[in-house]
């Protein structure tokens, strides 16, 4: 029997979740000879790897020590987006005065507990998709709930049961990590793995780190009624993003009342009763203290490589960087591959899914698919959202690649104006003097939906100019893409070309 797992709060929704993704009465199957593929880890990367391999006729064993569905279902994409959705509805309600002349009382706050309960309900509903029962009965995969440890070539132990395999895929994922701030552990904090256990709104929330997790939750909790302070060592939020794009989101945060403590080092944290006192030192303004009720730590993740027995297989790994893989996702052992957060810089659910397809082809069918061949988009779900694909301007400058920039503000897009969502822009980078798309960043309320159009063009090798031939329904916010294409097309009308056109027109008069 697998060890019993409880997720706080222990309500009907979380009990339903656990029944699906780590049922306490689960009985591991008897191993069936040698498996074509053993997959360690049942997050997105592991689930998709097992599903594809099984659908192609392979005998597959899938091992998970904690919750099937991994971070995405349980403590990542699904719960965070459910909370963000509730926070957007709250913000729309506040805009009722602007749009409808229906003012909201200034002291109104949303029902935080109801928002969190809805999140748990949504997560439980979706959990069937990643359930142990479904993967066994519907897909014919042998699901083992327990801790995996490789014991030698072609062998892995799962709580005393030995599985033999021809190939293996490591999809053990990653976990939130703490940073060495004096007093942090003693004061107590939450990360993405414990944040969604909250049932009562923290009056004051401190967020350490302004990456995607920190920014998304800072804005969501502010909109749900918390006072929020966001701490960042550097002088801007979302430091990996296009600076112009990050600035748009940063301005939105300030407007919504999120206090930004930028360019500051946290010296220590003290606990005083139920409060946490954050001591910071800032460039130019000296020391100050910030008092909060809860702290969210969102400063990075560490790969789950310890305790897997990777050394018995000769698999190279680093506790910080994870499992070492080549461009085909093969480890230093030719029979072992890895996918997802345990080995990749792209720590996204959709990246793990794409990698799973590559790993299966290369592991079972002598494929030569490469990770570097992918055009990987991503989105940060603040409001406005930031979505990106390809290379940034600073990447191209560093690589010595000449490029052109075509940028259109959302304030020139009719649908964005009518929706009252005209903040942001689309920026497309193309090869100098040509239409080949090298990268793109979109900042808008629906950037995550819009970026796929650019990604499709890049995958298909289509020029930015192609979008001038694409008919977009009017009015839609995606018309911003067509406008950027129009900017590019106008550059094709050089003085020489214009003179030729003028001559032709004169001759036809």
Backbone torsions as a table, in degrees:
resi	resn	phi	psi	omega
1	UNK	NA	138.3	175.8
2	UNK	-70.8	156.8	177.6
3	UNK	-66.0	142.9	-179.4
4	UNK	-70.6	140.4	-180.0
5	UNK	-126.2	135.2	173.6
6	UNK	-120.2	142.2	176.4
7	UNK	-118.4	125.4	-179.8
8	UNK	-79.3	143.3	-8.0
9	UNK	-76.1	151.5	-177.8
10	UNK	-83.5	83.1	177.7
11	UNK	-117.3	-176.3	-176.3
12	UNK	-62.4	-32.9	-177.8
13	UNK	-70.6	-47.1	-179.9
14	UNK	-70.5	-30.3	175.5
15	UNK	-67.3	-38.9	176.5
16	UNK	-65.0	-41.7	177.3
17	UNK	-56.9	-50.2	-177.5
18	UNK	-65.1	-38.4	178.0
19	UNK	-58.6	-31.3	179.6
20	UNK	-82.4	-48.8	-167.9
21	UNK	-100.3	-9.0	172.1
22	UNK	-160.0	65.0	-176.5
23	UNK	-62.6	133.1	-176.0
24	UNK	-69.8	-20.7	-179.6
25	UNK	-98.1	14.4	-177.8
26	UNK	-67.6	134.6	176.2
27	UNK	-112.1	117.7	179.8
28	UNK	-63.4	142.2	-179.5
29	UNK	-70.7	164.5	172.1
30	UNK	-77.5	126.8	-178.9
31	UNK	-54.0	139.3	-174.8
32	UNK	-106.3	79.5	177.7
33	UNK	61.9	-148.0	179.7
34	UNK	-93.2	130.0	-179.6
35	UNK	-85.1	143.2	171.6
36	UNK	-62.5	-35.3	-176.5
37	UNK	-149.3	129.9	169.1
38	UNK	-110.7	129.8	-179.6
39	UNK	-113.9	123.6	-179.7
40	UNK	-102.9	109.0	-178.6
41	UNK	112.9	126.7	-176.9
42	UNK	-117.3	40.6	164.9
43	UNK	-79.9	-164.9	-177.2
44	UNK	-56.7	-48.3	-178.7
45	UNK	-59.0	-45.6	-179.4
46	UNK	-69.2	-42.0	-179.9
47	UNK	-62.1	-45.9	-178.1
48	UNK	-69.6	-38.6	176.2
49	UNK	-57.9	-49.7	-178.6
50	UNK	-64.1	-41.5	-177.5
51	UNK	-64.6	-46.4	-179.5
52	UNK	-64.6	-46.6	-178.4
53	UNK	-60.9	-42.9	-179.7
54	UNK	-65.3	-40.4	-179.0
55	UNK	-66.1	-20.9	178.9
56	UNK	-94.6	9.6	173.8
57	UNK	98.0	2.1	-179.1
58	UNK	-77.4	149.7	170.9
59	UNK	-86.4	118.7	-168.5
60	UNK	-124.8	137.2	170.1
61	UNK	-116.1	135.3	-178.8
62	UNK	-121.7	126.3	-174.9
63	UNK	-117.1	132.1	177.6
64	UNK	-140.4	127.5	-178.6
65	UNK	-88.8	-20.4	-175.4
66	UNK	-123.8	-108.7	-175.6
67	UNK	-110.5	123.5	173.3
68	UNK	-61.5	148.1	-173.4
69	UNK	97.4	-19.1	174.2
70	UNK	59.1	-156.5	-177.8
71	UNK	-60.1	-43.1	-172.4
72	UNK	-55.3	-53.1	-178.7
73	UNK	-70.8	-45.7	-164.9
74	UNK	-90.8	-40.7	-174.5
75	UNK	-138.0	16.7	-175.5
76	UNK	-131.3	-111.1	-171.0
77	UNK	-53.5	-51.0	-172.2
78	UNK	-67.3	-55.9	-179.5
79	UNK	-65.1	-38.0	-177.8
80	UNK	-65.7	-40.9	-178.8
81	UNK	-71.8	-29.4	174.9
82	UNK	-66.7	-40.5	177.8
83	UNK	-67.6	-41.9	178.6
84	UNK	-61.5	-40.0	178.9
85	UNK	-60.4	-44.9	178.9
86	UNK	-61.9	-40.2	-178.6
87	UNK	-68.1	-33.1	177.3
88	UNK	-68.3	-38.5	177.1
89	UNK	-62.3	-42.0	178.4
90	UNK	-60.4	-41.3	179.7
91	UNK	-68.2	-37.0	176.4
92	UNK	-62.6	-38.1	178.4
93	UNK	-62.2	-38.9	179.6
94	UNK	-66.9	-24.5	-179.5
95	UNK	-84.2	3.2	-177.9
96	UNK	-60.3	-33.8	179.2
97	UNK	-64.2	-42.4	-178.9
98	UNK	-67.9	-42.8	-172.4
99	UNK	-89.8	-32.4	-171.2
100	UNK	-126.5	-4.6	-175.9
101	UNK	71.9	25.1	180.0
102	UNK	-114.0	89.7	-175.2
103	UNK	-68.1	141.3	173.6
104	UNK	-90.6	136.0	177.9
105	UNK	-54.1	138.7	-174.9
106	UNK	-61.8	-23.3	-179.0
107	UNK	-96.8	9.3	-178.3
108	UNK	-69.7	136.8	174.2
109	UNK	-134.3	142.5	178.7
110	UNK	-65.6	163.3	175.7
111	UNK	-80.4	96.5	-176.7
112	UNK	-60.4	-43.4	-179.2
113	UNK	-60.4	-38.7	178.8
114	UNK	-67.1	-38.6	178.2
115	UNK	-63.2	-42.0	-179.3
116	UNK	-71.6	-34.4	177.1
117	UNK	-67.0	-40.1	176.9
118	UNK	-60.5	-41.3	177.9
119	UNK	-57.2	-46.1	-179.0
120	UNK	-65.0	-36.3	178.6
121	UNK	-65.7	-44.3	178.7
122	UNK	-62.7	-44.5	-179.8
123	UNK	-61.5	-43.5	179.2
124	UNK	-63.9	-40.0	-179.9
125	UNK	-62.8	-42.7	-178.4
126	UNK	-73.7	-23.3	-172.5
127	UNK	-61.0	-22.5	177.4
128	UNK	-57.8	-34.3	-178.2
129	UNK	-60.0	-31.4	-176.3
130	UNK	-108.0	18.9	-171.8
131	UNK	-76.1	151.5	176.9
132	UNK	-60.4	-41.1	-178.9
133	UNK	-63.0	-43.7	-178.4
134	UNK	-64.3	-45.3	-177.6
135	UNK	-67.6	-25.2	176.8
136	UNK	-81.4	-52.8	-171.9
137	UNK	-78.9	-38.8	-174.9
138	UNK	-86.6	-33.7	-173.7
139	UNK	-112.5	-4.5	176.1
140	UNK	69.1	27.2	-179.6
141	UNK	-95.8	136.5	175.1
142	UNK	-79.6	110.8	-178.3
143	UNK	-98.5	124.3	178.3
144	UNK	-115.5	120.2	176.0
145	UNK	-96.9	114.9	-176.7
146	UNK	163.1	178.5	-178.0
147	UNK	-89.3	127.8	-179.6
148	UNK	-95.6	141.2	173.6
149	UNK	-145.9	121.1	177.8
150	UNK	-68.3	135.7	-176.9
151	UNK	-115.9	-3.9	180.0
152	UNK	161.5	178.3	-178.4
153	UNK	-55.1	121.6	175.2
154	UNK	72.8	18.0	-178.3
155	UNK	-138.6	139.8	174.9
156	UNK	-141.1	136.9	179.3
157	UNK	-98.2	134.0	175.6
158	UNK	-124.1	95.8	179.5
159	UNK	48.6	47.4	175.7
160	UNK	96.2	-12.5	175.4
161	UNK	-96.7	132.5	178.6
162	UNK	-97.2	127.9	173.8
163	UNK	-109.4	135.2	176.1
164	UNK	-105.6	143.8	-175.5
165	UNK	-146.0	157.2	173.4
166	UNK	-90.7	-43.6	177.4
167	UNK	-131.3	155.9	177.6
168	UNK	-137.4	150.2	173.8
169	UNK	-125.6	125.9	177.6
170	UNK	-92.5	119.5	-179.8
171	UNK	-135.5	49.9	-170.8
172	UNK	-80.6	-6.6	173.8
173	UNK	75.9	-160.4	-177.9
174	UNK	-144.0	171.1	-178.6
175	UNK	-135.9	159.9	176.5
176	UNK	-67.5	144.7	180.0
177	UNK	-122.1	151.2	175.7
178	UNK	-92.1	164.9	174.7
179	UNK	-118.0	153.0	-172.2
180	UNK	-76.6	71.1	174.3
181	UNK	-97.2	122.4	178.8
182	UNK	-54.3	129.0	177.3
183	UNK	86.5	-6.7	-176.8
184	UNK	-61.9	-50.2	-177.9
185	UNK	-63.0	-40.9	-178.5
186	UNK	-68.1	-36.2	179.9
187	UNK	-72.1	-30.6	-178.1
188	UNK	88.4	142.9	-178.7
189	UNK	-155.0	168.4	174.5
190	UNK	-118.5	154.2	171.5
191	UNK	-128.6	-170.3	-176.5
192	UNK	-65.1	-17.6	-178.8
193	UNK	-83.9	-15.4	-179.4
194	UNK	-123.6	-12.3	-177.4
195	UNK	-58.8	-38.2	-173.0
196	UNK	-81.8	6.8	171.8
197	UNK	-82.7	-14.3	-177.3
198	UNK	-62.2	138.5	174.6
199	UNK	-119.3	-16.7	178.0
200	UNK	-119.7	140.7	-178.1
201	UNK	-67.6	127.3	170.7
202	UNK	-72.1	130.8	-179.4
203	UNK	-64.3	-38.9	-179.6
204	UNK	-131.1	120.2	-179.0
205	UNK	-115.6	126.5	171.7
206	UNK	-101.2	132.6	-179.9
207	UNK	-117.4	120.2	-179.9
208	UNK	-100.7	112.8	-178.4
209	UNK	108.0	129.9	-176.1
210	UNK	-114.3	35.8	171.1
211	UNK	-78.6	-169.5	-177.3
212	UNK	-56.0	-46.4	-178.4
213	UNK	-62.8	-48.8	-178.5
214	UNK	-60.5	-45.4	-177.9
215	UNK	-69.6	-43.6	-180.0
216	UNK	-59.5	-46.6	-176.4
217	UNK	-76.1	-31.9	176.2
218	UNK	-59.3	-47.6	-178.9
219	UNK	-69.1	-41.3	-178.7
220	UNK	-62.2	-46.0	-178.1
221	UNK	-69.8	-34.0	175.7
222	UNK	-62.5	-43.9	-179.2
223	UNK	-68.9	-24.7	177.5
224	UNK	-88.4	5.7	169.5
225	UNK	113.3	-2.1	179.2
226	UNK	-84.5	147.9	164.6
227	UNK	-77.8	131.4	-172.4
228	UNK	-126.8	133.8	172.9
229	UNK	-120.4	126.9	-178.3
230	UNK	-110.1	121.2	-178.7
231	UNK	-101.8	132.1	178.2
232	UNK	-145.0	131.7	-179.3
233	UNK	-66.5	-33.3	-178.5
234	UNK	-89.4	178.1	-172.4
235	UNK	-93.6	9.1	173.7
236	UNK	-146.8	159.3	175.0
237	UNK	-85.9	166.6	176.6
238	UNK	48.1	59.0	-169.5
239	UNK	-66.0	-17.7	179.6
240	UNK	-85.6	-10.2	-175.9
241	UNK	-90.2	167.6	172.4
242	UNK	-51.7	126.4	-176.9
243	UNK	-56.6	-37.8	178.8
244	UNK	-63.8	-39.7	-180.0
245	UNK	-68.0	-44.7	179.3
246	UNK	-60.9	-35.8	-179.2
247	UNK	-64.0	-36.7	178.9
248	UNK	-62.6	-47.2	179.4
249	UNK	-65.8	-40.2	179.9
250	UNK	-60.2	-42.2	177.6
251	UNK	-63.8	-37.9	178.0
252	UNK	-64.0	-40.4	179.2
253	UNK	-61.0	-47.2	-179.7
254	UNK	-60.7	-43.5	-179.4
255	UNK	-61.8	-34.3	-178.2
256	UNK	-85.5	-1.7	174.2
257	UNK	94.4	15.9	173.2
258	UNK	-80.8	126.6	178.5
259	UNK	-83.0	124.0	-179.7
260	UNK	-102.7	121.5	176.0
261	UNK	-109.0	92.1	-171.5
262	UNK	-106.4	153.7	178.7
263	UNK	64.5	33.2	-175.2
264	UNK	-127.4	146.7	174.5
265	UNK	-102.9	135.7	174.5
266	UNK	-85.8	117.0	-176.4
267	UNK	-83.6	-40.6	178.2
268	UNK	-166.0	166.9	176.3
269	UNK	-131.4	133.4	179.1
270	UNK	-117.6	148.2	173.0
271	UNK	-104.3	126.3	176.7
272	UNK	-127.4	97.8	-174.9
273	UNK	65.7	-125.0	178.6
274	UNK	-89.8	-0.5	-176.8
275	UNK	-101.1	155.8	175.6
276	UNK	-120.6	127.6	-177.5
277	UNK	-106.8	117.8	-178.6
278	UNK	-98.1	119.3	178.7
279	UNK	-97.0	119.7	-177.8
280	UNK	-124.7	152.1	173.1
281	UNK	-122.3	123.5	-174.7
282	UNK	-115.7	145.4	177.5
283	UNK	-59.7	124.2	173.8
284	UNK	84.3	-18.4	-177.6
285	UNK	-121.5	3.8	175.0
286	UNK	73.3	-150.4	-175.7
287	UNK	-93.9	151.6	172.4
288	UNK	-154.6	165.5	178.9
289	UNK	-122.5	137.6	178.2
290	UNK	-123.1	126.8	-177.5
291	UNK	-103.1	129.2	179.3
292	UNK	-135.8	168.2	177.8
293	UNK	-99.1	-31.4	178.1
294	UNK	-136.1	149.4	175.1
295	UNK	-119.7	133.4	171.8
296	UNK	-111.0	125.6	178.9
297	UNK	-102.2	120.4	-179.1
298	UNK	-136.1	64.4	-170.5
299	UNK	-117.7	9.8	177.2
300	UNK	143.5	174.9	-176.7
301	UNK	-137.9	152.2	179.3
302	UNK	-119.3	138.1	-178.3
303	UNK	-69.7	146.1	178.4
304	UNK	-87.2	86.9	-178.0
305	UNK	-115.2	-15.5	-177.5
306	UNK	-74.5	144.7	173.4
307	UNK	78.1	6.2	-178.6
308	UNK	-91.3	-9.0	-177.9
309	UNK	71.0	29.2	-176.7
310	UNK	-62.7	-29.5	-179.5
311	UNK	-64.6	-26.5	179.5
312	UNK	-69.0	-19.9	179.2
313	UNK	-101.4	-1.7	-176.2
314	UNK	70.9	30.5	179.1
315	UNK	-90.3	121.1	179.3
316	UNK	-75.5	136.6	177.5
317	UNK	-154.7	161.6	178.5
318	UNK	-130.8	134.5	-177.6
319	UNK	-58.2	-25.7	-179.7
320	UNK	-96.0	-41.2	-175.6
321	UNK	-91.3	-20.2	179.1
322	UNK	95.4	-160.9	-179.2
323	UNK	-73.0	132.8	179.2
324	UNK	-80.8	126.2	178.5
325	UNK	-131.6	157.7	173.7
326	UNK	-90.6	-171.4	-175.6
327	UNK	-67.8	-14.7	178.3
328	UNK	-101.5	10.4	177.8
329	UNK	69.4	19.8	175.3
330	UNK	-88.1	137.4	176.2
331	UNK	-82.7	-173.2	177.2
332	UNK	-69.2	-9.5	170.7
333	UNK	-102.6	121.3	-172.5
334	UNK	-61.3	-18.8	-178.5
335	UNK	-99.1	4.1	-176.7
336	UNK	-125.3	130.3	179.1
337	UNK	-119.5	169.5	177.4
338	UNK	-144.9	149.3	179.3
339	UNK	-141.6	158.2	170.9
340	UNK	82.9	-157.5	-172.3
341	UNK	-63.3	-20.8	-178.6
342	UNK	-71.1	-13.5	-174.9
343	UNK	-144.5	-9.8	-170.0
344	UNK	-113.1	147.6	173.5
345	UNK	-71.6	-33.0	177.4
346	UNK	-76.6	98.6	-177.4
347	UNK	-100.0	67.9	179.5
348	UNK	-128.3	150.3	177.3
349	UNK	-57.7	-46.9	-177.5
350	UNK	-68.8	-25.8	175.7
351	UNK	-70.7	-40.2	177.5
352	UNK	-63.7	-38.4	178.3
353	UNK	-64.5	-44.5	179.2
354	UNK	-64.7	-38.8	179.4
355	UNK	-66.6	-35.0	179.1
356	UNK	-59.5	-40.1	179.1
357	UNK	-63.1	-40.8	179.3
358	UNK	-66.1	-44.2	-176.7
359	UNK	-62.6	-42.3	-179.3
360	UNK	-64.3	-45.5	179.9
361	UNK	-61.5	-43.1	-176.5
362	UNK	-75.2	-33.5	-177.2
363	UNK	-78.1	-41.5	-171.7
364	UNK	-103.5	-19.9	-172.9
365	UNK	-129.4	25.2	175.1
366	UNK	53.5	35.4	-179.6
367	UNK	-73.5	166.6	178.9
368	UNK	-126.6	29.9	-179.3
369	UNK	-67.5	145.5	-176.2
370	UNK	-123.1	140.1	177.5
371	UNK	-63.6	-36.9	-176.8
372	UNK	-67.1	-12.8	179.9
373	UNK	-79.8	-9.3	-175.8
374	UNK	-80.7	145.6	168.6
375	UNK	-101.8	104.8	-169.5
376	UNK	-101.1	109.2	174.5
377	UNK	-86.3	159.7	170.2
378	UNK	-152.7	164.3	-177.5
379	UNK	-143.0	140.8	171.1
380	UNK	-105.7	125.8	-167.0
381	UNK	-95.3	48.0	166.3
382	UNK	-77.9	-176.7	175.1
383	UNK	-130.1	107.8	4.9
384	UNK	-72.4	158.1	177.2
385	UNK	-78.6	156.3	169.4
386	UNK	-118.6	125.8	176.3
387	UNK	-125.4	146.5	-176.1
388	UNK	-146.3	150.9	171.1
389	UNK	-148.4	148.0	178.1
390	UNK	79.9	-150.2	-175.6
391	UNK	-99.0	153.4	174.1
392	UNK	-87.9	167.1	177.8
393	UNK	-59.9	-41.1	-178.8
394	UNK	-67.0	-29.1	174.9
395	UNK	-64.9	-47.4	-177.5
396	UNK	-65.3	-40.2	178.2
397	UNK	-63.2	-42.0	179.3
398	UNK	-64.3	-35.2	-179.2
399	UNK	-84.9	-3.2	-179.9
400	UNK	71.9	28.1	-179.4
401	UNK	-96.0	123.6	177.4
402	UNK	-76.2	139.1	-176.5
403	UNK	-150.3	160.9	174.1
404	UNK	-110.3	154.1	-179.6
405	UNK	-120.3	129.4	175.6
406	UNK	-122.3	115.3	-174.2
407	UNK	-127.8	133.7	179.5
408	UNK	-129.3	123.5	176.6
409	UNK	-72.2	144.8	177.7
410	UNK	-64.0	-19.7	177.5
411	UNK	-66.6	-9.1	175.0
412	UNK	-100.4	6.2	-178.0
413	UNK	-106.4	118.3	-171.5
414	UNK	-57.0	-44.1	-177.3
415	UNK	-65.5	-36.9	177.7
416	UNK	-62.9	-38.1	179.3
417	UNK	-67.3	-46.4	-178.4
418	UNK	-65.6	-31.5	178.6
419	UNK	-80.0	-8.9	-174.1
420	UNK	68.9	30.4	-177.7
421	UNK	-127.4	48.9	-172.4
422	UNK	-95.5	17.7	176.9
423	UNK	-85.7	137.2	176.0
424	UNK	112.5	-166.8	-175.4
425	UNK	-166.5	169.6	166.7
426	UNK	-117.6	132.8	179.4
427	UNK	-127.3	121.7	-179.5
428	UNK	-118.3	131.1	177.5
429	UNK	-104.8	128.3	179.4
430	UNK	-125.0	161.6	175.4
431	UNK	-59.5	137.9	-174.9
432	UNK	-52.0	122.8	177.5
433	UNK	75.0	3.4	-178.2
434	UNK	-133.4	172.1	-177.4
435	UNK	-97.7	1.4	-179.1
436	UNK	-63.1	125.6	-176.1
437	UNK	-82.5	125.9	179.8
438	UNK	-102.8	-23.9	-179.8
439	UNK	-179.3	163.0	178.9
440	UNK	-155.4	145.5	173.6
441	UNK	-129.3	133.7	176.7
442	UNK	-123.1	131.4	173.2
443	UNK	-119.6	111.2	179.4
444	UNK	-167.7	172.1	179.7
445	UNK	-63.9	-23.4	-177.4
446	UNK	-127.2	34.4	-176.1
447	UNK	-60.1	-37.2	-179.4
448	UNK	-61.8	-32.2	177.4
449	UNK	-78.4	-34.2	-173.5
450	UNK	-77.7	-27.0	-171.8
451	UNK	-67.3	-23.6	-177.0
452	UNK	-64.3	-28.3	178.5
453	UNK	-64.3	-42.1	177.6
454	UNK	-68.8	-42.1	179.8
455	UNK	-59.8	-42.4	178.4
456	UNK	-59.9	-42.3	178.8
457	UNK	-62.9	-40.1	179.8
458	UNK	-67.0	-42.5	178.2
459	UNK	-62.1	-39.6	-178.1
460	UNK	-85.8	0.2	179.7
461	UNK	67.9	29.2	-177.8
462	UNK	-87.7	145.4	178.0
463	UNK	-74.6	153.5	173.6
464	UNK	-56.8	-34.5	179.7
465	UNK	-61.5	-21.4	179.3
466	UNK	-57.0	-32.8	-175.8
467	UNK	-67.3	-17.0	175.0
468	UNK	-69.1	-19.9	178.0
469	UNK	-92.9	-7.8	-179.1
470	UNK	-88.5	125.4	179.5
471	UNK	-86.2	116.5	176.6
472	UNK	-97.9	133.5	175.4
473	UNK	-57.1	140.6	178.5
474	UNK	-107.2	134.3	-4.5
475	UNK	-98.6	137.0	172.6
476	UNK	-136.7	155.8	179.0
477	UNK	-70.9	-24.2	178.7
478	UNK	-66.7	-9.9	174.2
479	UNK	-60.2	-17.5	177.0
480	UNK	-59.4	-34.2	178.6
481	UNK	-64.6	-44.2	179.3
482	UNK	-64.2	-37.0	178.8
483	UNK	-65.1	-38.9	176.9
484	UNK	-63.5	-39.3	176.6
485	UNK	-63.2	-36.3	177.6
486	UNK	-64.8	-37.0	175.9
487	UNK	-60.3	-42.0	179.1
488	UNK	-65.3	-46.3	-176.4
489	UNK	-60.2	-37.0	-180.0
490	UNK	-64.8	-26.6	177.5
491	UNK	-72.5	-18.0	178.4
492	UNK	-74.0	-19.0	-178.2
493	UNK	-85.0	72.8	-179.6
494	UNK	-69.8	164.1	177.6
495	UNK	-54.0	-38.6	179.5
496	UNK	-64.2	-47.1	179.6
497	UNK	-62.5	-40.7	179.9
498	UNK	-62.7	-40.5	178.8
499	UNK	-63.5	-39.2	178.1
500	UNK	-63.0	-46.1	178.7
501	UNK	-61.1	-43.1	179.9
502	UNK	-60.9	-41.4	179.3
503	UNK	-63.2	-44.8	179.5
504	UNK	-60.1	-45.4	-179.9
505	UNK	-62.2	-39.0	178.1
506	UNK	-63.5	-41.3	-179.0
507	UNK	-66.4	-22.6	-177.5
508	UNK	-95.9	2.6	179.2
509	UNK	-74.6	NA	NA
